[in-house]
Amino acid sequence: MHKPLKSTKLSYQQAHSYIIKYEEHRIEGLRDGRGRRKSVNWRSYVQKTGF
């Protein structure tokens, strides 16, 4: 059974944000990407920098 929103320390806005992210991107939309570097697209890097 689902817990009511009042029993969690989650605001309505945050819950709504999670729902929207999940509906648009499924589980990948909920992953925490903070602190992770984006992968470098080496081809575009070489083209931009001339290396």
C-alpha positions in Angstrom: 0.0 0.0 0.0 1.3 3.5 -0.8 2.1 5.9 2.0 0.2 9.2 2.0 2.3 12.2 1.1 1.9 13.6 4.6 3.9 10.7 6.1 7.0 11.6 4.0 9.2 14.7 4.1 8.5 15.4 0.5 6.8 18.5 -0.7 4.0 18.5 -3.3 6.2 20.3 -5.8 9.0 17.7 -5.4 6.6 14.8 -5.7 5.1 16.4 -8.8 8.6 16.9 -10.3 9.5 13.2 -9.7 6.3 12.1 -11.4 6.9 14.3 -14.5 10.5 13.0 -14.7 9.4 9.4 -14.4 6.7 9.8 -17.0 9.0 11.4 -19.5 12.2 9.4 -19.0 11.2 6.4 -16.8 13.9 5.3 -14.3 16.7 7.2 -16.1 14.9 10.4 -15.4 15.1 9.8 -11.7 18.8 9.0 -11.5 20.9 11.5 -9.6 23.6 12.8 -12.0 25.2 15.3 -9.6 29.0 14.9 -9.3 29.3 12.9 -12.5 31.3 14.2 -15.4 29.6 14.1 -18.8 31.4 11.9 -21.3 33.6 13.7 -23.7 32.6 13.4 -27.4 36.2 13.2 -28.7 35.3 13.8 -32.3 33.6 17.1 -31.6 36.3 18.0 -29.1 39.0 17.6 -31.8 37.0 19.6 -34.3 36.5 22.4 -31.8 40.0 22.6 -30.5 42.0 21.6 -33.6 43.9 18.8 -31.8 
